[in-house]
Amino acid sequence: MFSQFDDKGKLFTNVVAKRPIKVRIQVASHLIVGTVHIRPENRLKDEINQPEAFLAVTDAQILNERGEVVYSNKFCIVNRSQILWMSPEEERE
């Protein structure tokens, strides 16, 4: 990643462009509805297969098995190894 320093030593880096995708993520006992941000050249599948242990989700709502919201937050992270399936909301029927 390209970076530069100003005369006071402050570090500046390039902004990484990403596009938001609304998703549904199923984990063992809850469904997470929120937004995942991916690089424009990547697919959702590419994002889930990244080597990092956690996936960032914004505007997250955690639903129980009855579909009731039990928790919501502007940001949460999900352990990728706990994800059973993930689907983009735009393809939901």
C-alpha positions in Angstrom: 0.0 0.0 0.0 1.3 3.4 -0.9 1.9 5.8 2.0 3.5 9.2 2.6 4.6 11.3 5.5 4.1 15.0 5.9 6.8 17.3 7.4 5.5 16.6 11.0 5.7 12.8 10.5 2.0 12.2 10.0 1.4 9.1 7.9 -1.1 9.2 5.0 -2.3 6.2 3.1 -4.5 5.7 0.1 -8.2 5.1 0.6 -9.3 1.6 -0.3 -12.5 1.7 -2.2 -15.1 -0.8 -1.3 -18.7 -1.4 -2.2 -21.4 -2.3 0.3 -23.5 -5.5 -0.1 -26.4 -6.3 2.2 -26.2 -9.9 3.4 -27.8 -12.5 5.5 -25.3 -14.6 7.5 -26.3 -17.8 9.2 -24.2 -19.0 12.2 -25.1 -21.9 14.6 -27.9 -20.3 16.5 -28.5 -16.9 15.0 -29.1 -15.1 11.7 -27.1 -11.9 11.1 -28.5 -9.3 8.7 -26.2 -6.5 7.8 -23.7 -5.0 5.3 -20.4 -6.5 4.2 -18.0 -4.2 2.3 -16.0 -5.7 -0.5 -13.4 -4.4 -3.0 -15.0 -3.6 -6.4 -13.1 -6.3 -8.3 -14.1 -9.0 -5.8 -17.2 -11.2 -5.5 -18.9 -12.0 -2.2 -17.3 -15.4 -2.4 -13.9 -13.8 -2.6 -14.5 -11.8 0.5 -15.6 -14.8 2.6 -12.5 -16.7 1.5 -10.1 -14.1 2.8 -7.4 -15.4 5.2 -8.4 -13.1 8.1 -10.2 -14.8 11.0 -13.0 -12.3 11.2 -15.5 -10.6 8.8 -16.6 -7.1 9.5 -20.4 -6.4 9.3 -21.9 -3.0 9.6 -25.5 -2.1 10.5 -25.8 -5.6 12.0 -28.9 -7.1 13.4 -28.7 -10.5 15.1 -32.0 -12.5 15.0 -32.9 -15.5 17.0 -34.6 -18.7 15.5 -38.0 -17.0 15.6 -36.8 -14.0 13.5 -36.8 -11.6 16.5 -34.0 -9.0 16.7 -32.1 -9.8 19.9 -29.2 -7.4 19.3 -28.2 -4.7 16.8 -25.1 -2.5 16.4 -23.5 -0.3 13.8 -20.5 -2.7 13.7 -19.7 -6.2 14.6 -17.3 -8.9 13.5 -18.1 -12.5 12.8 -15.7 -15.4 13.1 -15.5 -16.7 9.5 -15.1 -20.3 10.8 -18.6 -20.0 12.4 -20.4 -19.0 9.2 -22.7 -21.8 7.9 -23.9 -19.8 4.9 -24.1 -16.2 3.6 -26.4 -14.8 0.9 -26.7 -11.4 -0.6 -30.1 -9.7 0.1 -30.4 -8.5 -3.5 -30.9 -12.1 -4.6 -33.5 -13.0 -2.0 -36.8 -14.2 -3.3 
